[in-house]
Amino acid sequence: MDSAVLADDPTDALSSLPRRSGRRAAGQVRFFYGPMDCGKSTLALQIDHNHARQGREGMLLVRHDRSGQPKISSRIGITRGAVEVNEDLDIRELVRGRWSASRPVDYLIVDEAQFLTASQVDQLAELADDVQVDVYCFGIATDFQSRLFPGSRRLFELADLIQAVQVEVLCWCGSSGRFNARVVDGRVIRAGDTVLVADTGQDGASAGAAVPDGRDLPDQESVTVRYQVLCRRHFRAGDLGPIATGQGQLSLA
Ligand SMILES: [Zn+2]
């Protein structure tokens, strides 16, 4: 099939994006994944910095940022404003809007990418293939039930490069932590909505629940939700360690 024909298709959401000549044929979609606190947001901001320093234009996107503001915030204190990606957002339209304002988009950085819909990941792949946008996604692979998040699943299926973030997060026992346990009132919870965002605070200490839509939590005032990284053995056993009750994992140090 002739790609020029595709480009002229008015139903193509990218049809108003000018193709950039003199560049490589396609961008790349990269997915960096790891458990909470492994430094994904810090890496995201470092990559943004590296690209911006070379004069490239980027957009930062995030879903359910822990700060409650549309920004990418790392736990070591660096923060940058970002566009909140809600469930209905067509990321191609977002890029097209930027483009029609004469602002190029060379790369996208997406934090909390596990919360993307599968369709939004498809849109990212389309942006990479058709208009050479480089896409960097950062997220958690599996949810509190140890199942792949929909966004992460689609990224594993489509990404050109998949990389575990190298900073190792430890379970309380010292083993490598790979699972994010949802903890309510000091107990590991294994059922409920996939997405339930808790604010773990700048210092990693436990904080009250921040529930985007409040579903399935009729009495939010009395419920404290937090997440704790565990090794597989202790995730399966629901064992939060000797002094887990009411404390964030960093307080163990
Ligand atoms: Zn363990």
Residues whose N, C-alpha, C, O or C-beta is under 5 A from the ligand:
A	BS01	ZN	C171 W172 C173 S175 C231 H234
